């Protein structure tokens, strides 16, 4: 069953932008004023007919009426107000939804203030630690990375101008499936005056020397990684204007965040160059999003395919909305991108019931899980362990778990969902213990910060407390 669609706030903003009264807008949509008022107040969902009429009357596509951003904002705000630093009892979910619906800019401002506080608090803690250790240099806070993650998060992990430019560049290069490394190296030499050489430095991925025009690539890295690093260099030298325009529009608060995002945008461009939007989207649909098949067709790594699948959100040519995540063995999220309503924890660990954690125990297997979040949405979650060789016996390999998922309503387009009982029981998962609403989880590590709890001294269970 498809989820009911509520678009009230978006519809009201479109109406107000045109200075239409409720009655005028209702006539144009063929609705009664009272019915339209209920829709705008999110008291009633819209039908397919009303949605189509709204797109026609307001001359917008479906993305302008998509409420996914509201869901993201609700989840982010709920986690922020649950932080103990906010003080007092946090507002309930109903109040948070009202704030996002009626004052979205206030909600974003609150999140910005919360991030600023976290940054200041982190710097103070690092300063205290540095003083106690008599260190002279204090490590910089990680908040710029969080700011950049938010930048991609609220863009649905799709950067239109850069994606289109990279796709055009792929056409100009004549980049065909299976011939990427030779084509990229030839373009660097003949068009950009860059000589590509291999280096035996075990931890090197890419080093560019502008003064000599030499690009060093790690010889121990697989061909897919070398191709990606060459694509990155071509994007840096060819699409710099597009990248800088995106950075200017983003208005990051710090130069550190801008530098982090510049690298992120060039990584995005490299992926879009190797996996051009139109051809990749068509192949993904044809192969039912079989990651291994797509990796073979385009001669890229599994991780590159995972990542690219999460970016297929071009207006008018959208793919299946996926999330993509990469975890290390300590459970740290080192990459996360999402075009879905799936929410990731900003602070603390991830849900231990999520199958991405199981991928480390069986890196040779594909793990598939039908999971349900506390909001009732079901996801087909795919996880795969990967080992990145160091190229040397005395150097440790890097091990990661990759996760990919989409809402269960798209299961028929996903090869990994074959054989899943989509109407049967699902694995209950959450964002993180600190804000999870579930009361019956045997894996709960600690109580949610917005719930009272009681320690049962004479009644010991798997979880040593009960939620009130």
C-alpha positions in Angstrom: 0.0 0.0 0.0 1.4 3.4 -1.0 1.9 6.0 1.7 -0.6 8.9 1.8 0.8 12.0 0.4 0.6 15.3 2.3 1.7 18.4 0.5 -0.1 21.2 2.4 2.8 23.5 3.3 4.2 23.3 -0.2 0.8 24.0 -1.8 0.2 26.9 0.5 3.6 28.5 -0.4 2.9 28.1 -4.1 -0.5 29.8 -3.7 0.8 32.6 -1.6 3.7 33.3 -4.0 1.0 34.0 -6.6 -1.0 36.1 -4.2 -4.1 33.9 -4.8 -6.8 33.7 -2.2 -7.9 30.4 -0.9 -11.2 30.7 -2.9 -9.4 31.6 -6.1 -7.0 28.7 -5.9 -9.8 26.3 -5.0 -11.7 27.3 -8.1 -8.6 26.8 -10.3 -8.1 23.3 -8.8 -11.7 22.4 -9.0 -12.0 22.0 -5.2 -14.1 23.5 -2.5 -12.3 26.2 -0.3 -12.9 24.0 2.8 -11.3 21.0 1.2 -8.3 23.0 0.0 -8.0 24.5 3.5 -7.8 21.0 5.0 -5.2 19.9 2.4 -3.0 23.0 3.2 -3.3 22.2 6.9 -2.1 18.7 6.2 -5.4 17.4 7.6 -6.1 15.5 4.4 -3.8 13.8 1.8 -4.0 14.6 -1.8 -5.3 12.2 -4.4 -3.5 11.5 -7.7 -6.0 13.8 -9.5 -5.4 16.7 -7.2 -1.6 16.3 -7.5 -1.8 16.3 -11.3 -4.1 19.3 -11.3 -1.8 21.2 -8.9 1.2 20.5 -11.2 -0.8 21.9 -14.1 -2.3 24.9 -12.3 1.0 26.0 -10.7 3.1 24.9 -13.8 5.6 22.9 -11.7 6.8 19.3 -11.7 6.2 16.8 -8.9 9.5 17.7 -7.2 8.1 21.2 -6.2 5.4 19.4 -4.3 7.6 16.7 -2.7 7.5 16.8 1.0 10.6 14.6 1.5 12.6 17.7 2.7 10.0 18.2 5.4 10.6 14.6 6.6 14.3 15.2 6.7 13.9 18.4 8.6 11.6 16.8 11.1 14.1 14.0 11.7 17.1 16.4 12.0 15.2 18.7 14.3 14.0 15.8 16.5 17.5 14.7 17.0 18.8 18.2 17.8 16.1 19.0 20.4 16.7 15.6 22.0 20.4 16.5 22.6 20.8 17.0 26.4 22.5 20.4 25.8 19.1 21.7 24.7 18.0 21.5 28.3 14.6 20.6 29.8 12.1 18.2 28.3 12.3 18.0 24.5 9.1 18.8 22.6 7.1 15.9 21.2 7.0 14.8 17.7 3.6 16.6 17.1 5.1 19.9 18.1 8.2 19.4 15.9 6.0 18.7 12.9 4.0 21.9 13.6 7.2 23.9 13.7 8.5 22.4 10.4 5.1 22.9 8.8 4.5 26.4 9.9 8.0 27.8 10.4 10.5 25.8 8.4 13.0 28.7 8.3 12.9 28.8 12.1 13.6 25.1 12.2 16.7 25.5 9.9 17.9 28.4 12.0 17.6 26.3 15.1 19.6 23.5 13.4 22.3 26.0 12.4 22.6 27.2 16.0 22.7 23.7 17.3 25.5 22.8 14.8 27.4 26.0 15.9 27.1 24.9 19.5 28.4 21.4 18.8 31.3 22.9 16.9 32.2 25.2 19.8 31.8 22.4 22.4 34.0 20.1 20.3 36.7 22.7 20.0 36.6 23.4 23.8 37.0 19.7 24.5 39.9 19.4 22.1 41.5 22.4 23.7 41.2 20.9 27.2 42.6 17.6 25.9 45.5 19.4 24.2 46.3 21.4 27.3 46.2 18.3 29.4 48.6 16.5 27.0 50.8 19.6 26.6 50.2 19.6 22.9 50.7 22.7 20.8 48.3 22.0 18.0 44.6 21.3 18.4 42.9 19.2 15.8 40.2 20.9 13.9 36.6 20.0 14.6 34.8 17.7 12.3 31.8 19.9 11.9 32.7 21.1 8.4 32.2 17.6 7.2 28.7 17.6 8.8 27.9 20.9 7.1 28.9 19.4 3.7 26.9 16.3 4.4 23.9 18.5 5.0 24.6 20.3 1.7 24.3 17.0 -0.3 21.5 15.7 2.0 19.2 18.6 1.2 20.0 18.4 -2.5 18.8 14.8 -2.6 22.4 14.0 -3.3 22.0 15.3 -6.9 23.8 18.4 -8.2 22.2 19.2 -11.5 24.6 21.6 -13.2 27.6 19.5 -12.4 25.9 16.2 -13.4 24.8 17.6 -16.7 28.3 19.1 -17.4 30.0 15.8 -16.5 27.7 13.9 -18.8 28.4 16.2 -21.7 32.2 15.9 -21.0 31.8 12.1 -21.1 30.3 12.4 -24.5 33.1 14.7 -25.7 35.7 12.2 -24.5 33.9 9.3 -26.2 34.0 7.5 -23.0 32.6 4.0 -23.7 32.0 1.2 -21.3 35.1 -0.9 -20.6 37.6 1.5 -22.1 37.7 4.1 -19.4 41.3 4.0 -18.2 43.0 4.2 -21.6 40.6 6.9 -22.8 41.1 9.0 -19.7 44.8 8.7 -19.7 44.9 9.7 -23.4 42.7 12.7 -22.8 44.9 13.9 -19.9 48.0 13.7 -22.1 46.7 15.0 -25.4 44.2 17.6 -24.3 45.4 18.7 -20.8 49.1 18.1 -21.0 49.2 15.8 -18.0 51.5 12.8 -17.9 50.2 9.8 -15.9 52.7 7.7 -14.0 52.3 4.8 -11.5 53.9 5.0 -8.0 54.6 2.1 -5.6 53.7 4.3 -2.6 51.4 1.9 -0.8 48.9 4.5 0.5 48.9 6.8 -2.6 45.7 7.2 -4.6 46.5 10.4 -6.5 49.1 13.2 -6.4 49.1 15.9 -9.0 52.2 18.1 -9.5 51.1 21.3 -11.3 54.6 22.5 -11.9 55.6 19.4 -13.9 52.1 18.4 -15.1 52.6 14.9 -13.6 49.8 12.8 -12.2 51.0 10.0 -9.9 48.6 7.1 -9.3 49.0 4.3 -6.9 50.1 1.2 -8.8 48.7 -1.1 -6.1 45.2 0.3 -6.7 42.7 -1.5 -8.9 42.0 -0.2 -12.4 38.6 1.2 -11.3 40.3 3.3 -8.6 42.9 4.6 -11.1 40.2 5.5 -13.6 38.3 7.4 -10.9 41.3 9.4 -9.8 42.0 10.3 -13.5 38.4 11.4 -13.8 38.8 13.5 -10.7 41.8 15.3 -12.2 40.0 15.9 -15.5 37.0 17.3 -13.6 39.3 19.6 -11.5 40.8 21.0 -14.7 37.7 21.2 -16.8 34.7 21.7 -14.6 36.2 24.1 -12.0 33.8 27.0 -13.0 30.8 24.8 -12.3 32.1 23.6 -9.0 33.0 27.1 -7.8 29.5 28.3 -8.8 28.0 25.6 -6.6 30.3 26.6 -3.7 29.4 30.2 -4.0 25.6 29.4 -4.0 26.1 27.2 -0.9 27.5 30.1 1.2 29.4 27.8 3.7 30.2 29.4 7.0 33.9 28.5 6.9 36.6 28.0 4.4 37.2 24.5 5.8 33.7 23.5 4.8 34.2 25.0 1.4 37.4 23.0 0.8 35.7 19.8 2.0 32.8 20.4 -0.3 35.0 21.2 -3.3 36.6 17.8 -2.9 33.1 16.3 -2.6 31.8 18.0 -5.7 34.9 16.9 -7.7 34.3 13.3 -6.5 30.7 13.7 -7.6 31.8 14.9 -11.0 34.3 12.0 -11.4 31.5 9.5 -10.7 29.2 11.3 -13.1 31.9 11.3 -15.8 32.6 7.5 -15.5 28.9 6.7 -15.1 27.1 9.2 -17.3 23.5 9.8 -16.1 21.4 8.7 -19.1 23.4 5.6 -20.0 23.8 4.6 -16.4 20.2 5.1 -15.5 19.1 3.1 -18.5 21.5 0.2 -17.7 20.4 0.3 -14.0 16.8 -0.1 -15.0 17.6 -2.8 -17.5 19.7 -4.8 -15.0 17.2 -4.2 -12.2 20.0 -2.4 -10.2 22.3 -5.4 -10.1 25.4 -3.7 -8.7 27.8 -6.5 -9.9 26.4 -6.3 -13.4 26.7 -2.6 -13.5 30.2 -2.7 -12.2 31.2 -5.1 -15.0 29.4 -3.0 -17.7 31.1 0.3 -16.8 34.3 -1.2 -15.4 33.9 0.6 -12.1 34.1 -0.6 -8.5 31.1 -1.8 -6.5 31.4 1.3 -4.3 31.3 3.7 -7.3 28.1 2.0 -8.5 26.6 2.1 -5.0 27.3 5.8 -4.8 26.1 6.6 -8.3 22.8 4.8 -7.7 22.1 7.2 -4.8 22.4 10.3 -7.1 19.8 9.4 -9.9 17.4 12.2 -9.0 17.4 14.4 -12.2 14.1 16.2 -12.6 12.1 14.6 -15.4 14.4 11.5 -15.4 14.5 10.2 -11.9 15.7 6.8 -11.0 14.8 4.7 -8.0 15.7 6.8 -4.8 18.4 5.0 -2.9 20.4 5.7 0.2 24.1 4.8 0.2 26.3 4.4 3.3 29.8 3.2 4.1 30.8 2.0 7.5 34.2 1.1 9.0 34.6 -1.8 11.5 34.1 0.5 14.4 30.7 1.5 13.1 31.7 5.0 12.0 29.8 6.2 9.0 32.5 7.4 6.6 30.2 8.1 3.7 26.4 8.6 3.7 24.2 9.9 0.9 20.5 9.6 0.5 17.7 10.4 -1.9 15.3 8.6 0.4 13.5 9.4 3.6 15.8 7.0 5.4 17.4 8.8 8.3 21.0 8.5 9.5 22.2 9.2 13.0 24.1 12.4 13.4 25.5 11.6 16.8 26.3 8.2 18.4 26.1 4.8 16.8 23.8 3.3 14.2 21.1 0.7 14.9 22.7 -2.7 15.6 19.6 -4.4 14.0 20.6 -2.9 10.6 22.1 -5.6 8.3 25.0 -3.4 7.2 26.8 -4.5 10.4 26.5 -8.1 9.3 28.5 -7.5 6.2 31.8 -7.6 8.0 31.3 -11.2 9.2 30.6 -12.4 5.6 32.4 -10.1 3.1 31.8 -12.7 0.3 28.0 -12.6 0.7 25.3 -10.1 -0.3 23.1 -9.4 2.7 19.5 -8.5 2.0 17.0 -7.4 4.6 13.4 -6.1 4.6 13.6 -3.5 7.4 11.0 -1.2 8.9 11.8 2.2 10.5 9.8 3.6 13.4 7.7 5.8 11.1 6.4 2.6 9.4 8.3 2.9 6.2 9.8 -0.4 4.9 13.1 -0.6 3.1 14.9 -3.2 1.1 18.4 -3.0 2.6 21.4 -4.5 0.7 24.8 -4.7 2.4 28.2 -5.9 1.1 31.6 -6.1 2.7 34.6 -4.9 0.7 38.3 -5.2 1.3 40.6 -2.7 -0.2 44.1 -4.2 -0.5 47.1 -2.2 0.8 49.3 -3.9 -1.8 51.8 -4.9 0.9 52.0 -7.7 3.4 53.0 -5.6 6.3 50.3 -3.0 5.7 46.8 -3.6 6.9 44.0 -3.8 4.3 41.1 -1.4 4.7 37.7 -3.1 5.3 34.3 -1.5 4.9 30.7 -2.4 4.8 28.6 -0.8 2.0 24.9 -0.3 2.4 22.3 0.4 -0.3 18.6 0.6 0.2 15.3 1.9 -1.2 11.7 2.0 0.0 9.9 -1.3 -0.4 7.5 0.2 -2.9 10.3 0.0 -5.5 11.1 -3.7 -4.7 9.9 -4.9 -8.1 12.7 -2.9 -9.7 15.4 -4.4 -7.5 16.9 -7.8 -8.3 17.8 -8.2 -4.6 14.2 -8.2 -3.6 13.4 -11.4 -5.6 12.3 -14.0 -3.1 11.5 -11.5 -0.3 8.1 -11.8 1.3 7.2 -8.1 1.2 3.9 -8.7 3.0 5.6 -10.7 5.8 7.4 -9.7 8.9 10.2 -7.1 8.7 13.2 -6.4 10.8 12.5 -3.4 13.1 15.4 -0.9 12.9 15.8 2.7 14.0 18.1 5.7 13.6 20.0 5.3 16.8 19.2 4.3 20.4 19.3 7.9 21.6 16.2 8.9 19.6 14.6 5.5 18.8 10.9 5.2 19.7 10.9 1.4 20.0 10.1 0.1 23.5 10.7 -3.6 22.8 14.2 -3.8 21.3 16.4 -6.4 22.9 19.5 -4.7 21.4 18.8 -1.2 23.0 22.1 0.1 24.3 20.7 3.0 26.4 17.4 4.8 26.9 16.3 7.5 24.4 17.2 10.9 25.7 13.6 12.2 25.4 12.0 9.4 27.5 11.9 8.7 31.2 13.0 5.3 32.3 13.1 3.1 35.4 15.8 0.8 36.6 14.2 -2.5 37.7 16.3 -3.6 40.6 14.4 -6.9 41.2 13.5 -7.7 37.6 16.5 -8.1 35.4 15.9 -8.4 31.6 18.1 -8.3 28.6 17.7 -4.5 28.7 18.3 -3.4 32.4 15.7 -0.6 32.4 12.1 0.0 31.2 10.8 3.0 29.4 7.9 5.0 30.9 
